[in-house]
Amino acid sequence: MKNVVITGASRGIGFETTKLFLSDPTINVIAISRNIAPLQALAKEETVGNRLTCVAMDITNEDYSSLEIALEPFDTIDILINNAGLLINKSFKELTKSDWQQTFNVNLFGVSQLIQHLLPKLEKTAKAHIVNIGSMGGFQGSSKFNGLSAYSASKAALACFSECLASELIEFDIACNCLCLGAVNTEMLQTAFPGYKAPLNSNEMAAFLVDFSQNGHRFFNGRVLPVALGNPG
Ligand SMILES: NC(=O)c1ccc[n+]([C@@H]2O[C@H](COP(=O)([O-])OP(=O)(O)OC[C@H]3O[C@@H](n4cnc5c(N)ncnc54)[C@H](OP(=O)(O)O)[C@@H]3O)[C@@H](O)[C@H]2O)c1
């Protein structure tokens, strides 16, 4: 069995990715978000059996006790997908210090905190893979859009962090890559670009993530990869 941890699993891309992983009977999923009601409903489906562990947790919170308890049955983690994200759409003039702090707390500090926490179980796996979900907004040289400066800056930081981390984790045989997603139809996209229809739905991006997280580290490590069809999506 493979053990997969994914954050931001309650809706959008994370929810569809969790669902798709669970269609493979050789995979256990430990799914994290603050609201776990949609995941609890998923857990009741017969085909899921007891392979879904739902953890109600804010990744920015320093109390990881609920996650520790949930992870007790699992000695190793094969894949960690840091998918949880926060986007505040405000002009630079309007952004408050708290907006900046919240954005970086979720999109960067929460990610690094969770990785540090999970490292002992990732180290025990032969070739574990950390996939950080970035954004085209944070991809160097990409088009930039008004209202997204804090979000895009946080995703750019996540991209650089992923490159640095990959280098430090080579000795533990853990790969780390950052995928810079283009537009996908989710609640977050509507916050960023109200009324915009993206060329991709969450289930389509989920199919890519399920495949990349299991196979991409045979070909890539320390890479910041654009996963986008156009501009913004
Ligand atoms: N959709 C796009 O077009 C697009 C484009 C580029 C990049 N991305 C990236 O793709 C990822 C998924 O995006 P999405 O569009 O699916 O977003 P979404 O629909 O807004 O979902 C975000 C998920 O993150 C979780 N989350 C947020 N803050 C959290 C926290 N503090 N602790 C734990 N979980 C938290 C939310 O769950 P709770 O509220 O239940 O905690 C939710 O499950 C994000 O990293 C986003 O930046 C998306």
The ligand as an ORCA input file, in Angstrom:
! r2SCAN-3c Opt
* xyz 0 1
  N      -8.004     26.966     -9.250
  C      -7.037     27.568     -9.914
  O      -7.260     28.152    -10.997
  C      -5.631     27.538     -9.397
  C      -4.626     28.112    -10.212
  C      -3.331     28.096     -9.754
  C      -3.013     27.494     -8.561
  N      -4.005     26.947     -7.788
  C      -3.616     26.339     -6.514
  O      -4.181     25.056     -6.417
  C      -4.456     24.751     -5.052
  C      -5.915     24.314     -4.913
  O      -6.713     25.385     -5.355
  P      -8.307     25.318     -5.521
  O      -8.619     26.202     -6.657
  O      -8.783     23.933     -5.472
  O      -8.720     26.131     -4.188
  P     -10.047     26.151     -3.292
  O     -11.202     25.635     -4.060
  O     -10.126     27.518     -2.708
  O      -9.669     25.110     -2.139
  C      -8.633     25.412     -1.253
  C      -8.472     24.266     -0.271
  O      -7.464     24.643      0.673
  C      -7.952     24.412      1.984
  N      -7.336     25.337      2.930
  C      -7.269     26.679      2.833
  N      -6.657     27.195      3.914
  C      -6.316     26.131      4.692
  C      -5.660     26.018      5.943
  N      -5.226     27.091      6.607
  N      -5.470     24.786      6.471
  C      -5.918     23.685      5.811
  N      -6.548     23.741      4.626
  C      -6.746     24.951      4.078
  C      -9.471     24.597      1.863
  O     -10.154     23.835      2.835
  P     -10.817     24.403      4.181
  O     -11.400     25.747      3.874
  O     -11.828     23.345      4.507
  O      -9.692     24.433      5.158
  C      -9.743     23.975      0.488
  O      -9.911     22.585      0.611
  C      -4.124     26.011     -4.263
  O      -2.834     25.916     -3.694
  C      -4.137     27.100     -5.319
  O      -3.345     28.197     -4.968
  C      -5.298     26.959     -8.190
*
